[in-house]
Amino acid sequence: MPSRLRKLIGAILMIAFVLAYALFAMAIADSRVSEAPEAVRAIVYAALGLVWVLPLMPLIRWMQRPDPQGRRP
């Protein structure tokens, strides 16, 4: 699969994942976390803000793979 196509598919999947994750994170933050002490809220918000990267790392690696040898753009 050419690099351009991989990047297009990856970008679409990334946008869809981030939108779904944002809804999930908002639901978590709006539930019991809003009643927690301020230190706990800060930790949860920081974790929710960073955790979305972990599931996307394999997708990003896949997008960045070089084209097979012998193929030109």
N, C-alpha and C positions, 0 to 999 in steps of 0.2 A: 504494500500500500504506500503510495507516495506521501512524502512528508506533509505537503500542503493539505491533503485530505485528512491525515491523522490529526493535524492541528485544528482543522475545522470541526471535526467530530468531537475532539477533546474539549474545545472551547464551548460547544453547545452543551456537552455533558456537564462541564464545570459550572456553567451558568444555571442549569437545571438543579444541580446538586446544591449550590449555594442558596438558591431560592428556597428549596425544600428545607435545608438546614436552618435558614433564618427563621422560618415558621416554627420549626422544632425548638430552636433556642428561645424564641419569644414565648412559647408556651411554657417551657421550663422556667424561665425567668419570671413569668407572671404568676406561676403557681405558688408554691410554698416558699420560694426563695425571697419573694418580696416581704415576707414576714420574718425572715431570719435576721440575725444581728448584722451590723454593717460590715464587719470583717468577713463573715461568711459570704455575704453578697458579693463583696469585692473579689474573693477567690473564685466563686462560681462564675461571675461575669468574665473574669480573666480566662478561666478555663474554657468557657463556651466560645470566647473570642478566638482562641487558638486551636481548639480541637478539630475544627473543620479541615485543617490542613492535612492531618494524618491520612484520612481516607482518599484524599486527592493526590497524594504523592505517587502511587503507582500509575495513575492516569497521566500525570505530568511526565514521569519517566518514559512512558509509552509514547507520548507526543514528541519527545525530544530525541527518540531513536533516529539515527541517520538512515538515509535511504540505502537500499541494497546497492552493492557495487555494480557499476555498469549502467545505472539509470541516470539520466540527466533530467533536470527540471523542465 
